[in-house]
Each structure stands twice: as structure tokens, then as C-alpha cells.
């Protein structure tokens, strides 16, 4: 390969214009907060009755799962007691 004495054109780096520049942290934070509040305005909140009904359903499910878990725990406890006394 032969080298030539001609210089290749150097690409000039362009400076960022104000349009391309990233806004500072405070501007971005302000835009984010503004976006959050605009999204909160679009939310359709449930009525008080629906909220009470959903809370009741959750409490009933938690109560049922507590009873089932306690029953299984007691059953395993009795089974462990039976196994440990059976061998003695």
C-alpha cells in the first residue's frame, strides 16, 4: 500500500446548539413534576362505596388465609409431636 501525501479532510465537530442541549436538572425535574400532576388529573378515582367494598373483600381473604395457615401450622405441630413421641 502506498501512502499519499494528501491529507484527508478532518470532520469538524459541531457545537451543540441551545435546541440540542440537555436542559439542566431543575428544568427536567419541573417538567417531571408537571407531568405527574397532569397524569393525576386523568385518573378516575373509585367511589367511596367501591373502596369500602374492595377493602372488605381484602380483609375477608386475609382472614381466610390466616385461618387456613393457622390450621396447617397446628396440624404439622401435632404431626411432629406424634412422630417424636412415637419413636420414644
Phi, psi and omega in degrees: 000127179265138178266140177258156181277358180284135178273139177280145181296136181270132179288132179275136177278130179269142178282149177291134176274170179299331181290323183274343185291145178283129180295157182291172188298325183289323178293316180295320179296318179298318178295323179295316179296319178298320178294323178296314181294325178292325177289323179296331178290335183276348184289137173260108184281144179289157178286167180298321180298316179295323180295316179295318180296316180294322177296319178298318179298316180297316181296321178295317179296318179297319179297316179296315180294327177295317179295316180296316180296319178296319179297316179296319179298316178295319179297315177294326177296316178294320179296317178296320177297319179296318181293317183289328179276338183291324183279345185276000000 
